[in-house]
Amino acid sequence: MSLTSSNTAPNFLQRLDTAMTAHQSMVCVGLDPEVERFPLHLRHSPRAIYEFNRTIVDATADLVCAYKPQIAHYAAVGAEDQLQDTLRYIRERAPGVPVILDSKRGDIGSTAEKYAREAFERYGADAVTVNPYLGRDSVEPFLAYADKGVVILCRTSNAGARELQDLEINGRKLYQIVAEKVAQEWNTRGNCLLVVGATYPAELADIRQRTGDMSFLVPGIGAQGGDVEQAVRSGRRADGRGLVINSSRGIIYAGAGEDFAAAARRATLELREAINAVR
């Protein structure tokens, strides 16, 4: 596989923008399967994860701009084959909707190269989340895939984010340094995004000011307590876009019975409408 974009194939951000326009949506559905939370009729199926994901995709394919499977939810139960089949199904059922593989990889360059191959060649993901802690050489193997998205952790949505990300260095906080370094130095191929949590709207607004028109993956809506209106107002670009707002548990576990797909669709519609009312 070539590490450079072809002259005709759209890159990740172009595909993302096309999906946003086609579906009038900045909603990303996180596919984080936990079999014990599945409806009873699925729990004992030998391919329960794939069947669950396929049903969620069928219910939401026309409402989203992206899907985001979290790799640990598959690897922990030896279901990598069902992850591969899920990505294959998304390409068939919703070919215009890109997939972000949430793996938060971060290692020395030679190992990062293998992780990049895992994400982009083994799984065929359109983008992958990475950790910048080791510096640019650990991210470069991902950046080299110019047609793919590289989604870099900046201001994460978890409660403990302040412990390291708010540390000050010469008058700037660490997350601010990461944001500026990615925007000004690492994004030479135009394929970087930043992870910025909805649970920290002030920081979201600060990062928007520091990075111009970069796109953000925004977790933390729903189960983590992030507010949709605050997140959109704080992080949107001047054109009302620039945000990929993820909801996982709030959508895929919106219903617990055999009608779980209909509940997931309603939750996705509600989130899309709440976002569009503000943007």
Helices and strands as residue ranges (DSSP letters): H 12-23, E 27-31, G 35-37, H 40-43, H 48-60, E 66-69, H 72-75, H 80-93, E 100-105, H 109-117, I 118-122, E 127-130, H 136-143, E 149-155, G 159-161, H 162-165, E 168-169, E 172-173, H 174-181, I 182-186, E 192-196, H 201-211, E 215-218, H 228-235, E 243-247, H 249-252, H 260-278
